[in-house]
Amino acid sequence: GGGSSSGGSATVGQPGEQEMNFKLAPFVEPNQDTYEGQSSELSGDGLLPLDKPFLKTSGNLKVSQLKKYLYKKLGLNDPDEVEVLCKGEVLGPELSIYFIKCTRWMEGDHDLTLHYRKNAYY
């Protein structure tokens, strides 16, 4: 026998515990493929795609932490060399992944997709 328990539901609203899946890809200008016949191998201003573009992290992860991750992965000199975007909009360093999904993404079922590109000032 044994009693059946209706457990297993995900806990919501606990800071630091909420895991989120999202994708990180190089930012590609909409007209890049027709831009002066440049080679299409490079994207995102010369930044390469990640080996593992799909990340699983806490929803509290901030953009500033994401930039540190990217700069290590991409072999850059400074975290500020890279910008993180959602839907073509540059994100501030203090924003969290969860906040971005709630306020910028708004595509429900689809996994959040963020893009990165080289900062124009570097």
N, C-alpha and C positions, 0 to 999 in steps of 0.2 A: 504494500500500500504506500502510504505517504501523502501528506497534504500538498496540494498544488499551490504555489505562491505566484502571484502575478507581479514579479519583479522584473528587473532588466530594463526599465525605462531610463532614458538618459536624463541626468540631472542638468537643469538649465539655470543659468544665472549665477554660477559660481565662478568668480574671477580667477583666471589662471588655469582653470580646469577645462575650458571649452576648446576642443581641438577643431581646427579648420583645415580643409584642404584647399590649396590654390595652385595656380600655375604661374610660373615666371618665364617670360619669353622676351627676346629682344624686340624693341619697338621698331616698327617698320613704317616709314612715311607712306601714305596712301599712293603717292605717285613715284615711289622710288624705282620701281622696275622699269620705268620709261625715262629715268633721269639720265640724260647724256650718255646712255649706253654703258653705265657702270656695270661691273660684274655683279651678278645677283648672289654670289657666294656669301658676301658679308652683309649683315643686317644690323640695325640698331647702331648706326654710326661706327661700325667696325667691331662692336662687341659680339662675342660668339654666344650661341645658345648654350645653356647649361647641360651637363651630362644628364642630370635628373631634374627636369623642369617642374615636376609635380612635387610640391612640398606639403608636409603635414606639420602644423605648428600650433601653438597656442593662439587663440584669437586676440590675446593681449600683446602679441608681438608688434613692435612699433616699426614704422618705416625706417627710422634711423638704424635699428638693429638689422633690418633687411639689407640696408645699404652696406653695412659692415660685412654681412654674409656674402653679398655680391662682389665686393671689392676683393675679398680673399679668393673667391672662386674664379674671378676673371683676371686675377693677377694685376690689379691696379695699384697705384701708389697711395691713394687716399679714398676713403668712403664717399667723400663729396664729389669724386670724379663721376659718380653714377647717379642718375635720377631715376626715381620709380614713378610710374604713371598708371592710372586707371582710366580707361576710355579716353586716352589722349590728354588727360589732365595731370600735371605734375602734382605729386602728393607731398604734403608737409611732413617733416621728420617725426612730429609728435603724434601723428595719426596711427591708430591701431588697425590691424587687419580686419577685425570685426567691425569697427566703425566705418572703414572704407566700404565693406560689403553692404552695410546698412544704408549708407548715405550716398555712395557713388555708383555701386554696381547695380543693385535693384533688378537683377535678372532671375530671381527666384531659384529655380532648380539648377541652373548652370553653375558649375564651379567658378569661383572667382578667378579671373585672369588679370595679372598685373604685368606691365611691361617695364623694361629698363632701357636706358640709353645713356650715352656719354654726355656729361654736363658740358654745355657750350662754353663755359668759362675756363675749362681745363684744356 
